[in-house]
Amino acid sequence: MRTAAELAENVAPTRPHAGIESAAANLIAGPFASMMDRARDALAAKKS
C-alpha cells in the first residue's frame, strides 16, 4: 500500500488544474500535467 501511495504522489500534478475533474481525464492528462508542473517548479527554483 505504501508503494502505491508513493507512486501516486510521484505521478500526480503538483498544482490543481481546472477542467480535469473526471477520473478518466486524470488518468490521461495527469502524467503530462505532472511533468509540466515539475518542470515549471524546477525552473522557478533555479531562477530564485
PDBQT receptor file of N, H, CA, C and O in Angstrom, charges set to zero:
ATOM      1  N   MET A   1       0.835  -1.193   0.000  1.00  0.00    +0.000 N 
ATOM      2  CA  MET A   1       0.000   0.000   0.000  1.00  0.00    +0.000 C 
ATOM      3  C   MET A   1       0.877   1.253   0.000  1.00  0.00    +0.000 C 
ATOM      4  O   MET A   1       0.566   2.232  -0.678  1.00  0.00    +0.000 OA
ATOM      5  N   ARG A   2       1.964   1.220   0.755  1.00  0.00    +0.000 N 
ATOM      6  H   ARG A   2       2.217   0.425   1.306  1.00  0.00    +0.000 HD
ATOM      7  CA  ARG A   2       2.853   2.379   0.813  1.00  0.00    +0.000 C 
ATOM      8  C   ARG A   2       3.467   2.660  -0.559  1.00  0.00    +0.000 C 
ATOM      9  O   ARG A   2       3.574   3.815  -0.972  1.00  0.00    +0.000 OA
ATOM     10  N   THR A   3       3.867   1.609  -1.256  1.00  0.00    +0.000 N 
ATOM     11  H   THR A   3       3.781   0.671  -0.921  1.00  0.00    +0.000 HD
ATOM     12  CA  THR A   3       4.452   1.780  -2.581  1.00  0.00    +0.000 C 
ATOM     13  C   THR A   3       3.446   2.397  -3.543  1.00  0.00    +0.000 C 
ATOM     14  O   THR A   3       3.810   3.252  -4.351  1.00  0.00    +0.000 OA
ATOM     15  N   ALA A   4       2.201   1.980  -3.469  1.00  0.00    +0.000 N 
ATOM     16  H   ALA A   4       1.906   1.286  -2.813  1.00  0.00    +0.000 HD
ATOM     17  CA  ALA A   4       1.162   2.537  -4.335  1.00  0.00    +0.000 C 
ATOM     18  C   ALA A   4       0.954   4.017  -4.043  1.00  0.00    +0.000 C 
ATOM     19  O   ALA A   4       0.768   4.810  -4.966  1.00  0.00    +0.000 OA
ATOM     20  N   ALA A   5       0.983   4.393  -2.775  1.00  0.00    +0.000 N 
ATOM     21  H   ALA A   5       1.133   3.749  -2.025  1.00  0.00    +0.000 HD
ATOM     22  CA  ALA A   5       0.814   5.801  -2.410  1.00  0.00    +0.000 C 
ATOM     23  C   ALA A   5       1.997   6.629  -2.893  1.00  0.00    +0.000 C 
ATOM     24  O   ALA A   5       1.813   7.745  -3.380  1.00  0.00    +0.000 OA
ATOM     25  N   GLU A   6       3.207   6.097  -2.763  1.00  0.00    +0.000 N 
ATOM     26  H   GLU A   6       3.357   5.191  -2.367  1.00  0.00    +0.000 HD
ATOM     27  CA  GLU A   6       4.390   6.820  -3.232  1.00  0.00    +0.000 C 
ATOM     28  C   GLU A   6       4.362   6.983  -4.749  1.00  0.00    +0.000 C 
ATOM     29  O   GLU A   6       4.732   8.037  -5.266  1.00  0.00    +0.000 OA
ATOM     30  N   LEU A   7       3.929   5.954  -5.458  1.00  0.00    +0.000 N 
ATOM     31  H   LEU A   7       3.629   5.098  -5.038  1.00  0.00    +0.000 HD
ATOM     32  CA  LEU A   7       3.818   6.040  -6.912  1.00  0.00    +0.000 C 
ATOM     33  C   LEU A   7       2.793   7.095  -7.306  1.00  0.00    +0.000 C 
ATOM     34  O   LEU A   7       3.032   7.889  -8.216  1.00  0.00    +0.000 OA
ATOM     35  N   ALA A   8       1.664   7.106  -6.628  1.00  0.00    +0.000 N 
ATOM     36  H   ALA A   8       1.470   6.462  -5.889  1.00  0.00    +0.000 HD
ATOM     37  CA  ALA A   8       0.625   8.095  -6.921  1.00  0.00    +0.000 C 
ATOM     38  C   ALA A   8       1.129   9.511  -6.679  1.00  0.00    +0.000 C 
ATOM     39  O   ALA A   8       0.814  10.414  -7.454  1.00  0.00    +0.000 OA
ATOM     40  N   GLU A   9       1.904   9.723  -5.623  1.00  0.00    +0.000 N 
ATOM     41  H   GLU A   9       2.160   8.989  -4.994  1.00  0.00    +0.000 HD
ATOM     42  CA  GLU A   9       2.461  11.047  -5.353  1.00  0.00    +0.000 C 
ATOM     43  C   GLU A   9       3.448  11.459  -6.438  1.00  0.00    +0.000 C 
ATOM     44  O   GLU A   9       3.511  12.634  -6.797  1.00  0.00    +0.000 OA
ATOM     45  N   ASN A  10       4.209  10.521  -6.958  1.00  0.00    +0.000 N 
ATOM     46  H   ASN A  10       4.158   9.566  -6.666  1.00  0.00    +0.000 HD
ATOM     47  CA  ASN A  10       5.214  10.838  -7.967  1.00  0.00    +0.000 C 
ATOM     48  C   ASN A  10       4.618  11.193  -9.318  1.00  0.00    +0.000 C 
ATOM     49  O   ASN A  10       5.224  11.958 -10.069  1.00  0.00    +0.000 OA
ATOM     50  N   VAL A  11       3.454  10.662  -9.648  1.00  0.00    +0.000 N 
ATOM     51  H   VAL A  11       2.962  10.041  -9.039  1.00  0.00    +0.000 HD
ATOM     52  CA  VAL A  11       2.861  10.953 -10.957  1.00  0.00    +0.000 C 
ATOM     53  C   VAL A  11       1.735  11.976 -10.883  1.00  0.00    +0.000 C 
ATOM     54  O   VAL A  11       1.180  12.353 -11.916  1.00  0.00    +0.000 OA
ATOM     55  N   ALA A  12       1.391  12.426  -9.697  1.00  0.00    +0.000 N 
ATOM     56  H   ALA A  12       1.842  12.120  -8.858  1.00  0.00    +0.000 HD
ATOM     57  CA  ALA A  12       0.306  13.396  -9.543  1.00  0.00    +0.000 C 
ATOM     58  C   ALA A  12       0.807  14.810  -9.832  1.00  0.00    +0.000 C 
ATOM     59  O   ALA A  12       1.944  15.141  -9.496  1.00  0.00    +0.000 OA
ATOM     60  N   PRO A  13      -0.017  15.638 -10.443  1.00  0.00    +0.000 N 
ATOM     61  CA  PRO A  13       0.353  17.036 -10.652  1.00  0.00    +0.000 C 
ATOM     62  C   PRO A  13       0.583  17.747  -9.317  1.00  0.00    +0.000 C 
ATOM     63  O   PRO A  13      -0.018  17.385  -8.305  1.00  0.00    +0.000 OA
ATOM     64  N   THR A  14       1.446  18.748  -9.317  1.00  0.00    +0.000 N 
ATOM     65  H   THR A  14       1.934  19.042 -10.139  1.00  0.00    +0.000 HD
ATOM     66  CA  THR A  14       1.767  19.459  -8.079  1.00  0.00    +0.000 C 
ATOM     67  C   THR A  14       0.854  20.649  -7.825  1.00  0.00    +0.000 C 
ATOM     68  O   THR A  14       0.917  21.256  -6.757  1.00  0.00    +0.000 OA
ATOM     69  N   ARG A  15       0.008  20.990  -8.788  1.00  0.00    +0.000 N 
ATOM     70  H   ARG A  15      -0.043  20.496  -9.656  1.00  0.00    +0.000 HD
ATOM     71  CA  ARG A  15      -0.953  22.085  -8.597  1.00  0.00    +0.000 C 
ATOM     72  C   ARG A  15      -2.278  21.697  -9.235  1.00  0.00    +0.000 C 
ATOM     73  O   ARG A  15      -2.311  20.841 -10.119  1.00  0.00    +0.000 OA
ATOM     74  N   PRO A  16      -3.365  22.313  -8.800  1.00  0.00    +0.000 N 
ATOM     75  CA  PRO A  16      -4.671  21.956  -9.359  1.00  0.00    +0.000 C 
ATOM     76  C   PRO A  16      -4.821  22.430 -10.805  1.00  0.00    +0.000 C 
ATOM     77  O   PRO A  16      -4.264  23.455 -11.197  1.00  0.00    +0.000 OA
ATOM     78  N   HIS A  17      -5.571  21.674 -11.579  1.00  0.00    +0.000 N 
ATOM     79  H   HIS A  17      -6.023  20.841 -11.260  1.00  0.00    +0.000 HD
ATOM     80  CA  HIS A  17      -5.833  22.022 -12.970  1.00  0.00    +0.000 C 
ATOM     81  C   HIS A  17      -7.337  22.004 -13.196  1.00  0.00    +0.000 C 
ATOM     82  O   HIS A  17      -7.973  20.955 -13.093  1.00  0.00    +0.000 OA
ATOM     83  N   ALA A  18      -7.893  23.145 -13.498  1.00  0.00    +0.000 N 
ATOM     84  H   ALA A  18      -7.376  23.997 -13.582  1.00  0.00    +0.000 HD
ATOM     85  CA  ALA A  18      -9.334  23.249 -13.752  1.00  0.00    +0.000 C 
ATOM     86  C   ALA A  18      -9.683  22.490 -15.025  1.00  0.00    +0.000 C 
ATOM     87  O   ALA A  18      -8.925  22.500 -15.995  1.00  0.00    +0.000 OA
ATOM     88  N   GLY A  19     -10.817  21.845 -15.011  1.00  0.00    +0.000 N 
ATOM     89  H   GLY A  19     -11.433  21.837 -14.223  1.00  0.00    +0.000 HD
ATOM     90  CA  GLY A  19     -11.275  21.133 -16.190  1.00  0.00    +0.000 C 
ATOM     91  C   GLY A  19     -10.865  19.678 -16.239  1.00  0.00    +0.000 C 
ATOM     92  O   GLY A  19     -11.210  18.973 -17.187  1.00  0.00    +0.000 OA
ATOM     93  N   ILE A  20     -10.139  19.214 -15.244  1.00  0.00    +0.000 N 
ATOM     94  H   ILE A  20      -9.858  19.787 -14.473  1.00  0.00    +0.000 HD
ATOM     95  CA  ILE A  20      -9.732  17.803 -15.205  1.00  0.00    +0.000 C 
ATOM     96  C   ILE A  20     -10.326  17.182 -13.951  1.00  0.00    +0.000 C 
ATOM     97  O   ILE A  20      -9.600  16.751 -13.056  1.00  0.00    +0.000 OA
ATOM     98  N   GLU A  21     -11.658  17.141 -13.894  1.00  0.00    +0.000 N 
ATOM     99  H   GLU A  21     -12.248  17.492 -14.621  1.00  0.00    +0.000 HD
ATOM    100  CA  GLU A  21     -12.327  16.625 -12.708  1.00  0.00    +0.000 C 
ATOM    101  C   GLU A  21     -12.617  15.132 -12.787  1.00  0.00    +0.000 C 
ATOM    102  O   GLU A  21     -12.676  14.469 -11.752  1.00  0.00    +0.000 OA
ATOM    103  N   SER A  22     -12.799  14.590 -13.981  1.00  0.00    +0.000 N 
ATOM    104  H   SER A  22     -12.751  15.129 -14.822  1.00  0.00    +0.000 HD
ATOM    105  CA  SER A  22     -13.180  13.180 -14.090  1.00  0.00    +0.000 C 
ATOM    106  C   SER A  22     -11.966  12.266 -13.918  1.00  0.00    +0.000 C 
ATOM    107  O   SER A  22     -10.831  12.659 -14.187  1.00  0.00    +0.000 OA
ATOM    108  N   ALA A  23     -12.228  11.057 -13.472  1.00  0.00    +0.000 N 
ATOM    109  H   ALA A  23     -13.150  10.737 -13.254  1.00  0.00    +0.000 HD
ATOM    110  CA  ALA A  23     -11.151  10.086 -13.263  1.00  0.00    +0.000 C 
ATOM    111  C   ALA A  23     -10.466   9.733 -14.583  1.00  0.00    +0.000 C 
ATOM    112  O   ALA A  23      -9.243   9.594 -14.633  1.00  0.00    +0.000 OA
ATOM    113  N   ALA A  24     -11.249   9.589 -15.644  1.00  0.00    +0.000 N 
ATOM    114  H   ALA A  24     -12.242   9.702 -15.604  1.00  0.00    +0.000 HD
ATOM    115  CA  ALA A  24     -10.667   9.241 -16.944  1.00  0.00    +0.000 C 
ATOM    116  C   ALA A  24      -9.742  10.349 -17.447  1.00  0.00    +0.000 C 
ATOM    117  O   ALA A  24      -8.656  10.073 -17.957  1.00  0.00    +0.000 OA
ATOM    118  N   ALA A  25     -10.169  11.584 -17.302  1.00  0.00    +0.000 N 
ATOM    119  H   ALA A  25     -11.051  11.808 -16.887  1.00  0.00    +0.000 HD
ATOM    120  CA  ALA A  25      -9.334  12.702 -17.730  1.00  0.00    +0.000 C 
ATOM    121  C   ALA A  25      -8.064  12.780 -16.898  1.00  0.00    +0.000 C 
ATOM    122  O   ALA A  25      -6.998  13.095 -17.427  1.00  0.00    +0.000 OA
ATOM    123  N   ASN A  26      -8.162  12.499 -15.605  1.00  0.00    +0.000 N 
ATOM    124  H   ASN A  26      -9.028  12.244 -15.175  1.00  0.00    +0.000 HD
ATOM    125  CA  ASN A  26      -6.979  12.496 -14.753  1.00  0.00    +0.000 C 
ATOM    126  C   ASN A  26      -5.990  11.418 -15.167  1.00  0.00    +0.000 C 
ATOM    127  O   ASN A  26      -4.781  11.649 -15.138  1.00  0.00    +0.000 OA
ATOM    128  N   LEU A  27      -6.481  10.246 -15.553  1.00  0.00    +0.000 N 
ATOM    129  H   LEU A  27      -7.463  10.059 -15.576  1.00  0.00    +0.000 HD
ATOM    130  CA  LEU A  27      -5.589   9.172 -15.987  1.00  0.00    +0.000 C 
ATOM    131  C   LEU A  27      -4.853   9.535 -17.266  1.00  0.00    +0.000 C 
ATOM    132  O   LEU A  27      -3.697   9.157 -17.455  1.00  0.00    +0.000 OA
ATOM    133  N   ILE A  28      -5.523  10.265 -18.137  1.00  0.00    +0.000 N 
ATOM    134  H   ILE A  28      -6.462  10.572 -17.984  1.00  0.00    +0.000 HD
ATOM    135  CA  ILE A  28      -4.914  10.632 -19.415  1.00  0.00    +0.000 C 
ATOM    136  C   ILE A  28      -4.021  11.863 -19.275  1.00  0.00    +0.000 C 
ATOM    137  O   ILE A  28      -2.881  11.850 -19.739  1.00  0.00    +0.000 OA
ATOM    138  N   ALA A  29      -4.511  12.904 -18.654  1.00  0.00    +0.000 N 
ATOM    139  H   ALA A  29      -5.437  12.915 -18.277  1.00  0.00    +0.000 HD
ATOM    140  CA  ALA A  29      -3.784  14.168 -18.591  1.00  0.00    +0.000 C 
ATOM    141  C   ALA A  29      -2.872  14.292 -17.381  1.00  0.00    +0.000 C 
ATOM    142  O   ALA A  29      -1.947  15.104 -17.391  1.00  0.00    +0.000 OA
ATOM    143  N   GLY A  30      -3.110  13.509 -16.346  1.00  0.00    +0.000 N 
ATOM    144  H   GLY A  30      -3.862  12.849 -16.338  1.00  0.00    +0.000 HD
ATOM    145  CA  GLY A  30      -2.355  13.638 -15.104  1.00  0.00    +0.000 C 
ATOM    146  C   GLY A  30      -0.849  13.535 -15.249  1.00  0.00    +0.000 C 
ATOM    147  O   GLY A  30      -0.137  14.420 -14.776  1.00  0.00    +0.000 OA
ATOM    148  N   PRO A  31      -0.327  12.477 -15.891  1.00  0.00    +0.000 N 
ATOM    149  CA  PRO A  31       1.127  12.368 -16.015  1.00  0.00    +0.000 C 
ATOM    150  C   PRO A  31       1.753  13.519 -16.802  1.00  0.00    +0.000 C 
ATOM    151  O   PRO A  31       2.828  13.997 -16.440  1.00  0.00    +0.000 OA
ATOM    152  N   PHE A  32       1.094  13.969 -17.873  1.00  0.00    +0.000 N 
ATOM    153  H   PHE A  32       0.220  13.581 -18.166  1.00  0.00    +0.000 HD
ATOM    154  CA  PHE A  32       1.616  15.097 -18.641  1.00  0.00    +0.000 C 
ATOM    155  C   PHE A  32       1.575  16.380 -17.815  1.00  0.00    +0.000 C 
ATOM    156  O   PHE A  32       2.532  17.154 -17.817  1.00  0.00    +0.000 OA
ATOM    157  N   ALA A  33       0.469  16.604 -17.112  1.00  0.00    +0.000 N 
ATOM    158  H   ALA A  33      -0.309  15.975 -17.110  1.00  0.00    +0.000 HD
ATOM    159  CA  ALA A  33       0.356  17.789 -16.255  1.00  0.00    +0.000 C 
ATOM    160  C   ALA A  33       1.404  17.750 -15.153  1.00  0.00    +0.000 C 
ATOM    161  O   ALA A  33       1.974  18.782 -14.799  1.00  0.00    +0.000 OA
ATOM    162  N   SER A  34       1.658  16.578 -14.614  1.00  0.00    +0.000 N 
ATOM    163  H   SER A  34       1.195  15.739 -14.902  1.00  0.00    +0.000 HD
ATOM    164  CA  SER A  34       2.668  16.423 -13.570  1.00  0.00    +0.000 C 
ATOM    165  C   SER A  34       4.049  16.794 -14.098  1.00  0.00    +0.000 C 
ATOM    166  O   SER A  34       4.803  17.508 -13.437  1.00  0.00    +0.000 OA
ATOM    167  N   MET A  35       4.373  16.307 -15.286  1.00  0.00    +0.000 N 
ATOM    168  H   MET A  35       3.761  15.727 -15.822  1.00  0.00    +0.000 HD
ATOM    169  CA  MET A  35       5.673  16.611 -15.882  1.00  0.00    +0.000 C 
ATOM    170  C   MET A  35       5.832  18.116 -16.098  1.00  0.00    +0.000 C 
ATOM    171  O   MET A  35       6.887  18.679 -15.805  1.00  0.00    +0.000 OA
ATOM    172  N   MET A  36       4.796  18.761 -16.605  1.00  0.00    +0.000 N 
ATOM    173  H   MET A  36       3.939  18.304 -16.843  1.00  0.00    +0.000 HD
ATOM    174  CA  MET A  36       4.859  20.201 -16.848  1.00  0.00    +0.000 C 
ATOM    175  C   MET A  36       4.950  20.980 -15.533  1.00  0.00    +0.000 C 
ATOM    176  O   MET A  36       5.702  21.950 -15.441  1.00  0.00    +0.000 OA
ATOM    177  N   ASP A  37       4.192  20.563 -14.519  1.00  0.00    +0.000 N 
ATOM    178  H   ASP A  37       3.581  19.774 -14.594  1.00  0.00    +0.000 HD
ATOM    179  CA  ASP A  37       4.245  21.225 -13.213  1.00  0.00    +0.000 C 
ATOM    180  C   ASP A  37       5.635  21.126 -12.609  1.00  0.00    +0.000 C 
ATOM    181  O   ASP A  37       6.168  22.113 -12.102  1.00  0.00    +0.000 OA
ATOM    182  N   ARG A  38       6.223  19.938 -12.660  1.00  0.00    +0.000 N 
ATOM    183  H   ARG A  38       5.790  19.136 -13.072  1.00  0.00    +0.000 HD
ATOM    184  CA  ARG A  38       7.544  19.738 -12.056  1.00  0.00    +0.000 C 
ATOM    185  C   ARG A  38       8.617  20.509 -12.813  1.00  0.00    +0.000 C 
ATOM    186  O   ARG A  38       9.554  21.018 -12.199  1.00  0.00    +0.000 OA
ATOM    187  N   ALA A  39       8.498  20.607 -14.139  1.00  0.00    +0.000 N 
ATOM    188  H   ALA A  39       7.736  20.193 -14.638  1.00  0.00    +0.000 HD
ATOM    189  CA  ALA A  39       9.443  21.407 -14.917  1.00  0.00    +0.000 C 
ATOM    190  C   ALA A  39       9.301  22.882 -14.555  1.00  0.00    +0.000 C 
ATOM    191  O   ALA A  39      10.303  23.580 -14.399  1.00  0.00    +0.000 OA
ATOM    192  N   ARG A  40       8.071  23.359 -14.421  1.00  0.00    +0.000 N 
ATOM    193  H   ARG A  40       7.257  22.792 -14.548  1.00  0.00    +0.000 HD
ATOM    194  CA  ARG A  40       7.833  24.751 -14.034  1.00  0.00    +0.000 C 
ATOM    195  C   ARG A  40       8.392  25.027 -12.640  1.00  0.00    +0.000 C 
ATOM    196  O   ARG A  40       9.006  26.069 -12.409  1.00  0.00    +0.000 OA
ATOM    197  N   ASP A  41       8.178  24.093 -11.713  1.00  0.00    +0.000 N 
ATOM    198  H   ASP A  41       7.679  23.247 -11.901  1.00  0.00    +0.000 HD
ATOM    199  CA  ASP A  41       8.703  24.253 -10.356  1.00  0.00    +0.000 C 
ATOM    200  C   ASP A  41      10.229  24.292 -10.361  1.00  0.00    +0.000 C 
ATOM    201  O   ASP A  41      10.828  25.089  -9.639  1.00  0.00    +0.000 OA
ATOM    202  N   ALA A  42      10.862  23.441 -11.166  1.00  0.00    +0.000 N 
ATOM    203  H   ALA A  42      10.375  22.794 -11.753  1.00  0.00    +0.000 HD
ATOM    204  CA  ALA A  42      12.324  23.405 -11.229  1.00  0.00    +0.000 C 
ATOM    205  C   ALA A  42      12.877  24.700 -11.814  1.00  0.00    +0.000 C 
ATOM    206  O   ALA A  42      13.879  25.223 -11.327  1.00  0.00    +0.000 OA
ATOM    207  N   LEU A  43      12.233  25.216 -12.851  1.00  0.00    +0.000 N 
ATOM    208  H   LEU A  43      11.419  24.791 -13.247  1.00  0.00    +0.000 HD
ATOM    209  CA  LEU A  43      12.687  26.477 -13.440  1.00  0.00    +0.000 C 
ATOM    210  C   LEU A  43      12.502  27.641 -12.476  1.00  0.00    +0.000 C 
ATOM    211  O   LEU A  43      13.357  28.523 -12.396  1.00  0.00    +0.000 OA
ATOM    212  N   ALA A  44      11.406  27.651 -11.754  1.00  0.00    +0.000 N 
ATOM    213  H   ALA A  44      10.712  26.935 -11.819  1.00  0.00    +0.000 HD
ATOM    214  CA  ALA A  44      11.162  28.719 -10.782  1.00  0.00    +0.000 C 
ATOM    215  C   ALA A  44      12.183  28.661  -9.654  1.00  0.00    +0.000 C 
ATOM    216  O   ALA A  44      12.644  29.701  -9.183  1.00  0.00    +0.000 OA
ATOM    217  N   ALA A  45      12.540  27.463  -9.220  1.00  0.00    +0.000 N 
ATOM    218  H   ALA A  45      12.166  26.618  -9.603  1.00  0.00    +0.000 HD
ATOM    219  CA  ALA A  45      13.534  27.318  -8.152  1.00  0.00    +0.000 C 
ATOM    220  C   ALA A  45      14.911  27.744  -8.638  1.00  0.00    +0.000 C 
ATOM    221  O   ALA A  45      15.691  28.315  -7.876  1.00  0.00    +0.000 OA
ATOM    222  N   LYS A  46      15.213  27.471  -9.897  1.00  0.00    +0.000 N 
ATOM    223  H   LYS A  46      14.580  27.007 -10.516  1.00  0.00    +0.000 HD
ATOM    224  CA  LYS A  46      16.517  27.843 -10.453  1.00  0.00    +0.000 C 
ATOM    225  C   LYS A  46      16.648  29.357 -10.596  1.00  0.00    +0.000 C 
ATOM    226  O   LYS A  46      17.736  29.902 -10.410  1.00  0.00    +0.000 OA
ATOM    227  N   LYS A  47      15.547  30.045 -10.926  1.00  0.00    +0.000 N 
ATOM    228  H   LYS A  47      14.663  29.602 -11.077  1.00  0.00    +0.000 HD
ATOM    229  CA  LYS A  47      15.573  31.500 -11.088  1.00  0.00    +0.000 C 
ATOM    230  C   LYS A  47      15.730  32.233  -9.766  1.00  0.00    +0.000 C 
ATOM    231  O   LYS A  47      16.306  33.320  -9.723  1.00  0.00    +0.000 OA
ATOM    232  N   SER A  48      15.223  31.648  -8.688  1.00  0.00    +0.000 N 
ATOM    233  H   SER A  48      14.755  30.765  -8.722  1.00  0.00    +0.000 HD
ATOM    234  CA  SER A  48      15.274  32.362  -7.402  1.00  0.00    +0.000 C 
ATOM    235  C   SER A  48      16.503  32.023  -6.606  1.00  0.00    +0.000 C 
ATOM    236  O   SER A  48      16.688  32.541  -5.505  1.00  0.00    +0.000 OA
TER     237      SER A  48
